[in-house]
Amino acid sequence: MIRPDHAPRRFARAMRGLAALFLTLSLTGAPEAQELRGHGGPVRAIAVDPAGEVALTGSFDTSAIRWRLASGVAEAVLRAHDGSVNAAVALGEGRFATGGEDGRIAIWPAAGRTPERVIVAHEAPIVALTAGPDGTFASAAWDGTAALWSPQGEERRRLRGHQGNVNGVAFVPAGGLVTSGYDATLRLWPQDPARPPVVVTLPTPLNGVVVAPDGEIVVAGADGKLHFVSATGEVLGEREVGPTPLIALALSPDGKRVAAGGIRGDVAIIERSTRAVVATLVGPGLPVWSLAFSPDGGEIFSGGGDRMVRRWDARTGEHIGAVIPQAGEDPLAAFSGERGAEVFRACAACHTLTPDGGNRAGPTLYGIFGRRIASAPGYDYSPALRALSIVWSGQTIARLFEIGPNAYLPGTKMPEQRVTSEADRQALVDFLRKATAPR
C-alpha cells in the first residue's frame, strides 16, 4: 500500500525514469541509423573529427551532442552555453570547440561532459569557428570582430574593421585569415598584424566563407550566389545557386568541391574548377543551417530546421537511408516582383509568415500587426524584450529597420541589420501587412 504523502514523490521518480528512458532511446536510435536524431531544435553546427569517427553538432536547443558515426549513437549531450550553439569545430585528437549565442567558446575534451575551458570570447553571438594550423582556431561574431585563439583558448589576435556582423572566418594557406561580413566585405588579414587587411567589396551581404588549398576564396552570399575571390583579393566570378540566401557552406577535404545550402532546404554541390553544379541534395524544404564533409570526402552531413542531421553520398548526391520528401516551394514565390518581398528575403531564414509556419530562429510574423512585442506563442524571448511595451505597427517596424535592432530593441537576439532606404522600408512594411494578415 502506498501512503498518500509518498505518492507524489514516487510518481515524480517514475516520471523522471520514463523521461530518462525516452531521452536515451531518442538519442541512440537503432544501431544502423543513418540520420542523427536527438536535438530539440534546428541544427546550427556540425563538425567532424579528422579521424572520421566522431561528430559534434550544435543546436538552437542550447546543447551540443557528440556522436559515434559508425553507429549513429549519441555518446553525450554537452551543455555549457546560455543560448543556441551556433558553431562547432574539431580541434583534433577527439577535442572540439563550440561557440554560442552567449558570446562564449567552450573547449571539450575527447570524453566526458565537462568542458576543459569556457572563454568569454565576444560581446555578441558567435556564428563561425574554424580550425587552423597547430591546433589554433578562429571565431567570428556579431560584435563586428573575429579572433585568433591558441589550442588552449588564449587569445592571440583580435580582428576589427567590419561594419556589422562578421558571419564567416577561414585560415588561408599562406598564413593569415579571411573574414566575411554583413557589410558585404571580405577582409584578407595578413599574418603580420602590423599590415592592414585587403578589403574586397561584393554586391551582397556575406555569410560563410571557405578557402581552398590553392588559396581561392569562396563565400556564400545573401543573393543566393557563391562568389569566388583570388588569394590576393581579385574578384574572379560568381555562381548562382538559387533565389534565396545561402546560409551554409562547406569545402571538400581536397578543395575540389563546395557544398552550399540555403533556406529552401536544397544543397548544391559545385565543382570549383568549372563552377558547375554536379549534384543537388534535395531536402525536406526547411532551412539548411550547417554542412560538413567527412574527412575522406565521400559523405556530406547536413543539419537544419527539421532538428536532425542527414547523411548524403557526396559523389552521387543520394540520401543515405530512406527517401525523403521533395523540397518545399519558395515561400515568397507568390510575391515575385514585389520589392518588399525582396527586402524580406534576408529575414526568411529566421521568420515565417503563415499560420502553419511556426517559430524558427525568430518568432513567426503571422498576425504581427497589432501584436505586443515578445508575445508570439511558443517562442523563448529574452527578458529584455519581455520588458518592452512596443506594439508592432507600420511605424514601429519601419523604425526598427531605420535605426537597427540593437538600438531599437536593446538585448535582442536579432542580427544587426538596417534598411537605409525609406522607400525600401515602406515596401517592406506594405509587404508584411499583406503577407502576415490573419486568414
C-alpha positions as CSV (number, residue, x, y, z in Angstrom):
1,M,0.0,0.0,0.0
2,I,1.3,3.5,-0.9
3,R,0.9,6.1,1.7
4,P,-0.8,9.3,0.3
5,D,2.1,11.5,1.3
6,H,4.5,9.3,-0.6
7,A,2.5,9.1,-3.8
8,P,3.6,12.4,-5.4
9,R,7.3,11.6,-4.8
10,R,7.0,8.1,-6.2
11,F,5.1,9.5,-9.2
12,A,7.8,12.1,-9.8
13,R,10.6,9.5,-9.6
14,A,8.7,7.3,-12.1
15,M,8.2,10.2,-14.5
16,R,11.9,11.1,-14.2
17,G,12.7,7.5,-15.0
18,L,10.5,7.5,-18.1
19,A,11.9,10.8,-19.3
20,A,15.4,9.4,-19.0
21,L,14.5,6.3,-20.9
22,F,12.8,8.3,-23.6
23,L,15.8,10.6,-24.0
24,T,18.2,7.6,-24.2
25,L,16.0,5.9,-26.9
26,S,15.7,9.1,-28.9
27,L,19.4,9.8,-28.7
28,T,20.7,6.4,-29.5
29,G,18.2,5.2,-32.1
30,A,18.7,2.0,-34.0
31,P,22.3,0.7,-34.3
32,E,22.3,1.2,-38.1
33,A,20.5,4.6,-38.0
34,Q,21.9,6.9,-40.8
35,E,20.2,10.1,-39.6
36,L,21.4,11.6,-36.3
37,R,18.4,12.4,-34.2
38,G,18.3,13.9,-30.8
39,H,18.3,17.7,-30.9
40,G,15.2,19.6,-29.8
41,G,15.7,22.5,-32.2
42,P,17.3,23.3,-35.6
43,V,20.8,22.0,-36.0
44,R,23.0,25.1,-36.4
45,A,26.5,23.5,-36.4
46,I,28.3,20.3,-37.5
47,A,32.0,19.4,-37.0
48,V,33.6,16.0,-37.8
49,D,36.8,14.9,-36.2
50,P,39.8,14.3,-38.6
51,A,39.7,10.6,-37.9
52,G,36.1,10.5,-39.2
53,E,34.8,8.5,-36.2
54,V,33.2,11.3,-34.1
55,A,31.0,14.3,-34.9
56,L,29.8,17.1,-32.8
57,T,26.6,19.0,-33.5
58,G,25.2,22.2,-32.0
59,S,21.6,23.4,-31.9
60,F,19.2,26.2,-31.2
61,D,18.1,24.0,-28.2
62,T,21.3,25.2,-26.4
63,S,23.0,21.8,-26.4
64,A,25.8,20.1,-28.3
65,I,25.8,16.4,-29.0
66,R,28.8,14.1,-29.5
67,W,28.0,11.3,-31.9
68,R,29.7,8.0,-32.8
69,L,29.3,8.0,-36.6
70,A,29.7,4.3,-37.3
71,S,26.6,3.5,-35.3
72,G,24.8,6.9,-35.3
73,V,24.7,6.7,-31.5
74,A,24.9,9.9,-29.3
75,E,27.7,9.5,-26.8
76,A,26.9,12.6,-24.7
77,V,24.8,15.7,-24.5
78,L,27.0,18.7,-23.7
79,R,25.8,21.9,-22.1
80,A,27.8,25.0,-21.4
81,H,26.0,27.8,-23.4
82,D,23.3,30.1,-22.3
83,G,21.6,30.2,-25.7
84,S,21.9,28.5,-29.1
85,V,25.1,26.7,-30.1
86,N,25.8,28.3,-33.4
87,A,29.3,27.0,-34.3
88,A,31.5,23.9,-33.8
89,V,35.0,23.0,-34.9
90,A,37.1,19.8,-34.5
91,L,40.5,20.5,-32.8
92,G,42.0,17.1,-33.3
93,E,42.5,14.1,-31.0
94,G,38.8,14.0,-30.3
95,R,38.6,17.6,-28.9
96,F,36.1,20.1,-30.2
97,A,35.2,23.7,-29.6
98,T,31.7,25.2,-29.7
99,G,30.6,28.8,-30.0
100,G,27.3,30.2,-28.7
101,E,24.7,32.9,-28.8
102,D,26.1,33.9,-25.4
103,G,29.4,35.0,-27.0
104,R,31.3,32.2,-25.2
105,I,33.5,29.4,-26.6
106,A,33.6,26.0,-24.8
107,I,36.5,23.7,-25.4
108,W,35.5,20.0,-25.0
109,P,37.8,17.0,-24.2
110,A,37.6,13.7,-26.1
111,A,35.5,12.2,-23.4
112,G,33.2,13.4,-20.6
113,R,30.5,16.1,-20.4
114,T,32.6,18.9,-18.7
115,P,34.4,21.4,-20.9
116,E,38.1,21.9,-20.4
117,R,37.6,25.6,-20.6
118,V,34.8,28.2,-21.2
119,I,36.0,31.5,-22.7
120,V,34.1,34.8,-22.7
121,A,35.2,35.5,-26.3
122,H,32.9,38.0,-27.8
123,E,30.3,40.6,-26.8
124,A,27.6,39.2,-29.2
125,P,26.7,35.8,-30.7
126,I,29.4,33.7,-32.2
127,V,28.4,32.3,-35.6
128,A,31.5,30.7,-37.0
129,L,34.6,28.7,-35.8
130,T,37.4,27.4,-38.0
131,A,40.5,25.3,-37.3
132,G,43.9,26.4,-38.2
133,P,47.5,25.0,-38.1
134,D,49.0,23.5,-34.9
135,G,45.7,23.4,-33.1
136,T,44.9,27.1,-33.3
137,F,41.3,28.1,-34.2
138,A,39.4,31.3,-35.0
139,S,36.0,32.7,-34.2
140,A,33.6,35.2,-35.9
141,A,30.8,37.1,-34.2
142,W,28.1,39.7,-34.4
143,D,30.1,42.2,-32.4
144,G,31.9,43.1,-35.6
145,T,35.1,41.2,-34.7
146,A,37.0,37.9,-35.3
147,A,39.6,36.5,-33.1
148,L,42.5,34.0,-33.2
149,W,43.0,31.5,-30.4
150,S,45.7,29.2,-29.2
151,P,44.9,25.5,-28.8
152,Q,44.3,26.1,-25.1
153,G,42.0,29.1,-25.7
154,E,44.3,32.0,-25.1
155,E,43.5,35.0,-27.4
156,R,46.3,35.7,-29.8
157,R,44.8,38.4,-32.1
158,R,41.6,40.4,-32.4
159,L,40.5,41.5,-35.9
160,R,38.5,44.7,-36.1
161,G,37.2,46.6,-39.1
162,H,33.9,45.1,-40.3
163,Q,30.9,47.5,-40.0
164,G,28.4,45.0,-38.6
165,N,28.1,41.2,-38.1
166,V,31.1,39.0,-39.0
167,N,29.5,35.9,-40.4
168,G,32.4,33.8,-41.5
169,V,36.1,33.2,-40.9
170,A,38.7,30.9,-42.5
171,F,42.5,30.4,-42.5
172,V,44.4,31.0,-45.7
173,P,47.3,28.6,-46.8
174,A,49.9,31.4,-46.9
175,G,49.1,32.4,-43.3
176,G,46.6,34.8,-42.0
177,L,42.8,34.8,-42.1
178,V,39.9,35.9,-44.2
179,T,36.6,37.2,-42.8
180,S,33.2,37.8,-44.4
181,G,30.6,40.2,-43.1
182,Y,27.1,41.5,-43.3
183,D,28.7,44.8,-44.6
184,A,29.3,42.9,-47.9
185,T,33.1,42.9,-47.5
186,L,35.7,40.2,-47.4
187,R,38.8,41.2,-45.4
188,L,42.0,39.4,-46.1
189,W,44.2,39.7,-42.9
190,P,47.9,39.2,-43.4
191,Q,49.8,37.1,-40.9
192,D,51.7,40.2,-39.8
193,P,49.3,42.2,-37.5
194,A,51.1,45.4,-38.5
195,R,49.9,45.1,-42.1
196,P,46.3,46.3,-42.9
197,P,43.8,43.9,-44.4
198,V,42.9,43.8,-48.1
199,V,39.2,44.8,-48.3
200,V,37.1,43.3,-51.1
201,T,33.6,44.7,-51.5
202,L,30.9,42.4,-53.1
203,P,27.3,43.3,-54.1
204,T,25.5,41.5,-51.2
205,P,25.8,40.7,-47.5
206,L,28.1,37.7,-47.0
207,N,27.6,34.6,-44.9
208,G,30.0,31.7,-44.6
209,V,33.5,31.6,-46.2
210,V,35.9,28.8,-47.1
211,V,39.4,28.7,-48.6
212,A,40.8,26.1,-51.0
213,P,44.3,24.7,-50.7
214,D,45.4,26.8,-53.7
215,G,44.2,29.9,-51.9
216,E,41.0,30.6,-53.8
217,I,38.2,32.0,-51.5
218,V,34.6,31.0,-51.9
219,V,31.9,33.0,-50.0
220,A,28.2,32.5,-49.6
221,G,26.0,35.5,-50.5
222,A,22.6,36.6,-49.3
223,D,21.8,36.9,-53.0
224,G,21.8,33.1,-53.4
225,K,25.2,33.1,-55.2
226,L,28.7,31.8,-54.5
227,H,31.3,34.5,-55.0
228,F,34.9,33.5,-56.0
229,V,37.9,35.6,-55.0
230,S,41.6,35.0,-55.5
231,A,44.1,34.8,-52.7
232,T,45.2,38.4,-53.5
233,G,41.6,39.8,-53.4
234,E,40.7,39.8,-57.1
235,V,37.0,39.0,-57.8
236,L,37.0,36.0,-60.1
237,G,33.3,35.4,-60.7
238,E,30.1,34.0,-59.2
239,R,27.8,31.1,-59.4
240,E,24.1,31.4,-58.8
241,V,22.8,28.6,-56.6
242,G,19.2,29.7,-56.0
243,P,16.9,32.7,-55.4
244,T,17.2,32.7,-51.6
245,P,20.2,33.5,-49.2
246,L,22.9,30.9,-48.8
247,I,23.4,30.2,-45.1
248,A,25.6,27.1,-45.0
249,L,28.9,26.3,-46.7
250,A,31.5,23.5,-46.7
251,L,34.6,22.6,-48.7
252,S,35.6,19.1,-49.5
253,P,38.9,18.0,-48.0
254,D,40.7,18.0,-51.3
255,G,39.3,21.5,-52.1
256,K,37.7,20.4,-55.4
257,R,34.1,20.7,-54.4
258,V,31.9,23.2,-52.4
259,A,28.6,22.4,-50.8
260,A,26.2,25.3,-50.4
261,G,22.8,25.2,-48.6
262,G,20.0,27.7,-48.3
263,I,16.7,28.4,-46.6
264,R,14.6,26.2,-49.0
265,G,16.4,23.0,-47.9
266,D,18.4,22.1,-51.1
267,V,22.1,21.7,-51.0
268,A,24.1,22.2,-54.2
269,I,27.5,20.5,-54.8
270,I,29.6,22.7,-57.1
271,E,32.8,21.6,-58.9
272,R,35.1,24.5,-58.0
273,S,37.3,24.4,-61.1
274,T,34.3,24.7,-63.5
275,R,31.8,26.2,-61.1
276,A,29.2,23.7,-62.4
277,V,26.6,22.2,-60.1
278,V,27.3,18.5,-60.2
279,A,24.6,17.3,-57.8
280,T,21.7,18.6,-55.7
281,L,20.8,17.2,-52.4
282,V,17.0,17.6,-52.1
283,G,15.9,18.1,-48.5
284,P,12.6,18.5,-46.8
285,G,12.1,22.2,-47.7
286,L,13.4,23.6,-44.4
287,P,16.5,25.8,-44.0
288,V,19.9,24.1,-44.1
289,W,21.9,25.8,-41.3
290,S,25.0,23.6,-41.3
291,L,27.1,21.4,-43.6
292,A,30.3,19.3,-43.3
293,F,32.2,16.8,-45.4
294,S,33.6,13.6,-44.0
295,P,37.4,13.5,-43.8
296,D,37.6,11.2,-46.9
297,G,35.3,13.5,-48.9
298,G,32.8,10.7,-49.6
299,E,30.0,11.9,-47.3
300,I,28.2,15.1,-46.6
301,F,26.4,15.9,-43.3
302,S,23.6,18.5,-43.4
303,G,21.8,19.9,-40.4
304,G,18.7,22.1,-40.5
305,G,15.3,23.1,-39.4
306,D,14.0,19.6,-39.1
307,R,16.2,19.1,-36.0
308,M,18.2,16.2,-37.4
309,V,21.5,15.6,-39.3
310,R,21.1,14.0,-42.7
311,R,23.8,12.0,-44.4
312,W,24.5,12.0,-48.2
313,D,26.7,10.4,-50.7
314,A,29.0,13.3,-51.8
315,R,29.7,11.7,-55.1
316,T,26.1,10.9,-56.3
317,G,24.1,13.3,-54.2
318,E,21.9,10.5,-53.0
319,H,20.5,10.5,-49.5
320,I,21.9,7.7,-47.3
321,G,18.9,5.8,-45.9
322,A,15.2,6.3,-46.6
323,V,14.0,8.6,-49.4
324,I,12.9,11.9,-48.0
325,P,10.2,14.3,-49.2
326,Q,10.6,16.7,-52.1
327,A,11.8,20.2,-51.1
328,G,9.1,22.8,-50.4
329,E,8.3,25.7,-52.6
330,D,9.8,29.2,-52.3
331,P,7.6,30.8,-49.6
332,L,7.9,34.1,-51.4
333,A,7.1,32.8,-54.9
334,A,3.6,34.3,-54.8
335,F,5.1,37.7,-54.3
336,S,7.5,37.5,-57.2
337,G,8.5,41.0,-58.4
338,E,7.4,42.8,-55.3
339,R,10.2,45.0,-53.8
340,G,9.0,44.4,-50.3
341,A,9.4,40.6,-50.7
342,E,12.9,41.0,-52.0
343,V,13.8,43.1,-49.0
344,F,12.3,40.5,-46.7
345,R,14.4,37.6,-48.3
346,A,17.2,38.2,-45.9
347,C,14.8,37.6,-43.0
348,A,13.1,34.5,-44.4
349,A,15.6,32.1,-42.9
350,C,14.5,33.0,-39.3
351,H,10.9,34.1,-39.7
352,T,7.8,32.5,-41.2
353,L,4.7,34.4,-42.4
354,T,1.9,31.9,-42.4
355,P,-0.3,30.4,-39.7
356,D,1.2,26.9,-40.1
357,G,4.8,28.2,-40.5
358,G,5.7,28.2,-36.8
359,N,8.7,29.7,-35.0
360,R,12.2,29.3,-36.3
361,A,15.3,31.1,-35.0
362,G,13.0,34.0,-34.7
363,P,9.3,34.1,-33.9
364,T,6.6,33.8,-36.6
365,L,5.5,37.1,-38.0
366,Y,2.0,35.8,-38.8
367,G,-0.5,38.3,-37.3
368,I,2.3,40.7,-36.2
369,F,0.4,43.9,-36.8
370,G,-1.3,45.0,-33.6
371,R,0.7,42.4,-31.6
372,R,2.6,43.3,-28.5
373,I,6.3,42.6,-28.7
374,A,7.5,39.2,-27.2
375,S,4.1,37.7,-27.3
376,A,4.2,35.1,-30.1
377,P,3.1,31.7,-28.6
378,G,5.9,29.2,-28.0
379,Y,8.9,31.4,-28.6
380,D,11.5,31.9,-25.9
381,Y,12.1,35.6,-25.8
382,S,14.9,37.3,-23.8
383,P,13.9,39.1,-20.5
384,A,15.0,42.4,-22.1
385,L,12.4,42.0,-24.9
386,R,9.7,40.9,-22.5
387,A,10.2,44.1,-20.5
388,L,9.4,46.3,-23.6
389,S,6.0,47.7,-24.3
390,I,6.2,48.1,-28.1
391,V,3.2,47.2,-30.2
392,W,4.0,46.3,-33.8
393,S,2.7,48.6,-36.5
394,G,3.9,50.1,-39.7
395,Q,5.6,52.9,-37.8
396,T,7.4,50.6,-35.3
397,I,8.5,48.1,-37.9
398,A,9.9,50.9,-40.1
399,R,11.7,52.4,-37.1
400,L,13.2,49.1,-36.2
401,F,14.9,48.9,-39.6
402,E,15.7,52.5,-39.8
403,I,18.0,52.6,-36.7
404,G,18.7,48.9,-36.3
405,P,17.7,46.2,-33.8
406,N,20.5,46.9,-31.3
407,A,19.4,50.5,-30.9
408,Y,15.6,49.9,-31.1
409,L,15.5,46.6,-29.1
410,P,18.3,46.5,-26.5
411,G,19.0,42.9,-25.6
412,T,17.6,41.4,-28.7
413,K,19.0,38.2,-30.3
414,M,18.1,39.5,-33.8
415,P,21.2,40.2,-36.0
416,E,22.0,43.8,-36.6
417,Q,20.7,45.0,-39.9
418,R,19.3,48.2,-41.3
419,V,17.2,49.2,-44.3
420,T,18.6,52.6,-45.1
421,S,16.3,53.4,-48.0
422,E,13.0,54.9,-46.8
423,A,11.3,53.6,-50.0
424,D,12.5,50.1,-49.2
425,R,11.3,50.3,-45.6
426,Q,7.9,51.3,-46.8
427,A,7.9,48.5,-49.3
428,L,8.8,46.0,-46.5
429,V,6.0,47.3,-44.3
430,D,3.5,47.1,-47.1
431,F,4.6,43.5,-47.9
432,L,4.4,42.4,-44.3
433,R,1.0,43.9,-43.8
434,K,-0.3,41.8,-46.7
435,A,1.7,38.6,-46.1
436,T,1.1,38.3,-42.4
437,A,-2.6,39.3,-42.3
438,P,-4.8,36.7,-40.4
439,R,-6.7,34.4,-42.7
